Amino acid sequence: MGFFKQKKKEPAQEKVIREDKVPPHQSTTSLEKNIAYIKEEMRNSADLKIRLLPDSKQALIFLDDITDPDKMQRYIFEPLLKTDGDIRKIKDREESNDLNKAVTALIGGKAVYLVEGNSTCYLFNVQMDASRAIMEPVNEKVIKGSHDGFTEDIKTNINLIRRRIQHRSLTIKKMTIGDYTESEIAMVYVDGVVNGDVVKELETRISNINTDALLSAGAFTEYIEDRTYSIFPQFLSTERPDKTTALLMEGRIAILFANNPTCLVAPVTFFAFYQTPDDYNTRWIVATYLRLIRLFSFIISITLPSFYIAVIGFHYEVIPEQLISPVLGSIRDIAYPPLAEAVMMVTILEVIREAAIRLPSPIGSTIGIVGGLVIGDAIVTAGLVSNLMVIVIALTSLASYVVPSNEMSDALRILTFPLCIMSAVLGFIGIGFGLLLLLIHLCRIESLGLSYFTPIQFRDVKDTIIRVPQFLMKRRPEQLDSPRPYKSNQLGENNGE
């Protein structure tokens, strides 16, 4: 019987050796043998170019797709003409007797120069520059303040931070992740401001990542976050260097990625996702008002549809007398229960949103506007959904977009469904029970050991729910446990706070 058949033993996979851990391979004085070894290690790749010089005793090896011909002309061929072909007289070069190091240099965009009768490999940095210009992030625009953003070049991103924090305490630690991709990441923090235990914990988690490839910042968070199965983000992602700098000065850690403009910041709390750089570029009263609007939108986005379902299905008595007739007239001819209406409308909005994102920009905006108007009017005319439900779902969708963080906005849209189901079963009691479970879950989440949503200290309220004037914010967040809690070095001056 097939049930009792034993599984075939799978062949053991060959262990991948990372480029930085490949044992050295001594080069020889034979040009032909050295070229043969490099070709074998590069699997005779189509973009591997071997250029033999006229006397056939010297060879230049490079990867055509990632090297710049102009740099090769400027750094190799022109200096060779000036030195009568003596490669040893060229200054801008590296030397190595390890062919494996030469192969690694080829992959990194360098050119390898070999000479017959000489075992030395000469390495020249001729990598092609493929980075884009510094531009403002599309999803994090501000009215006032800096308008630059991170790019895919990790060196440029570090430069943007160093230009803002010109102090010797700014520390950069670089690591590589992925046996095949060897993706470079950089931990950035201010020594003496950040908690050292948090830095060690993050380093430990990163060193324990074992994967073939690290392709995105989102995949990285799933390896190191405290609760992977939670829908709430535990790392704040941003593409703004000014926002990153402000978080670093509070005692947090930033993580930059090569070939990715996204920067992850941790540890963070729930309220950090509702703060924007505009809060600190405008009057503190206006900033406080806008923050309260954002936090109120959090409640609206997760409870408004469920509140409507509970009122229509269970609690008619909460409807004012003047609205009873319009409400009854709106829902009298609807064949489906309020829960079905809500699920239908939320699903249609999500489909329209995904279509608008995937289509080209001119068509996407048209689909979003025309599709919403046409489908909304048609579905009400057909008697599938009431007018009130369309208004409720539209307000819910707008409230979810008020959140500055895209990850948090996605979490709020998902929370709509379970609360709608609980309100359809138990009414207001179901909503209260669902919010209680949500609060318990938020209080149990941690971000690198920092509590995500526990009651904050009174002095931390100054820059969470509200924002007081800058001269009153003399301390860093209490929960970060910074070794330098005061933002000024003049501790004696601040002790009277």
Secondary structure, 3 states (H helix, E strand, C coil): CHHHCCCCCCCCCCCCCCHHHCCCCECCCCHHHHHHHHHHHCCCCCCEEEEECCCCCEEEEEECCCECHHHHHHHHHHHHHHCCCCHHHCCCCEEECEHHHHHHHHHCCEEEEEECCEEEEEEEECECCCCCCCCCCCCCCCCCCCCCCCCCCHHHHHHHHHCCCCCCCEEEEEEEECCCCCEEEEEEEECCCCCHHHHHHHHHHHHCCCCCCCCCHHHHHHHHCCCCCCCCCCCEEECCHHHHHHHHCCCCEEEEECCEEEEEEECCCHHHHHCCHHHHCCCHHHHHHHHHHHHHHHHHHHHHHHHHHHHHHCCHHHCCHHHHHHHHHHHCCCCCCHHHHHHHHHHHHHHHHHHHHHCCHHHHHHHHHHHHHHHHHHHHHCCCCCHHHHHHHHHHHHHHHCCCCHHHHHHHHHHHHHHHHHHHHHCHHHHHHHHHHHHHHHHHCEECCEECCCCCCHHHHHHCCCCCCHHHCCECCHHHCCCCCECCCCHHHHCCC
